Amino acid sequence: MPTLVIGLPWLILHYITKWKTAGTITNDDEQLLDELYHLAKRLDDRMDTVERLVASDHPDFKHARLVHDQEIDNQQLEELNRLIAEKKGAAK
């Protein structure tokens, strides 16, 4: 009888807690995402350099990807930067 009174509610509450925390991002996940974001920005800068070098050697070269100097291409990146800044501001 005590197993039903104590054990069953504990088991149910334990798994409810696990279920609720499974959908959230942990600090480790957030740090990993931040590192991946910075890595992607560095790789983007490198691609810009490579494209600039190729364009200087071949005048008919056309950029096949988004160009960071164009405002229309930067709108989503600026939105992401704003959300990250808000998140870091709220966390402090």
Disulfide bonds with the S-S distance in Angstrom:
none
